[in-house]
Amino acid sequence: MVRMTSSEEPADSTEPGGERPSKSARKRAAASVQDLGVELADWPDAELDALGLPEGLVVAIRELRRLRARGARLRQRQYIGKLMRRIDPQPVLARIDARKREHDRQVRAFQQIERWRDRLLGTESAAADAFLAACPTADRATLLRLVEAARGERAAGRPPAAARELFAQLKQWIR
């Protein structure tokens, strides 16, 4: 049998350069879309429905959540991968990226609120003035009252109810 060289290969390849992806590359691509589909199993039903995926794929993803046996989960993952290869993964990837960006934004906002609370409850005397300058919608009297109550709790060793109330108020003012 004569082996075909790259110039003699059929022209029905899938890539514009004339070369087909290797078998390993195809396996990597199949595994990545399978992993993408399995990642969607952790999403809430409302967000999963909002993606506009085919009904069979959505049912398969929900079925994966229900399964507990290792072998059954592996077969279901492979089935999800098969269904995922039939759709364009770019909109799903874009939605996952947007979801991650929103989560990161929420984490940064939460950390900012924590830093302000810690700074206000610390020994820095100008912290309240700095916060009021950074957030002009905040009420000075309410801020000072909550800070003093939280400091009193901390000094007395009581549970941090006022500190939680301060955090909640800071959250409203910062957003």
HUDA-V848355 format. One record per helix or strand of 3 or more residues. SS is the DSSP state (hx for helix, st for strand). FROM is the first residue (numbers start at 1). LEN is the number of residues. If there is no record, write none. Layout:
ss: (SS & SS)
from: (FROM & FROM)
len: (LEN & LEN)
This chain:
ss: (hx & hx & hx & hx & hx & hx & hx & hx & hx)
from: (6 & 23 & 45 & 55 & 70 & 90 & 127 & 140 & 161)
len: (3 & 20 & 6 & 12 & 15 & 32 & 8 & 17 & 14)
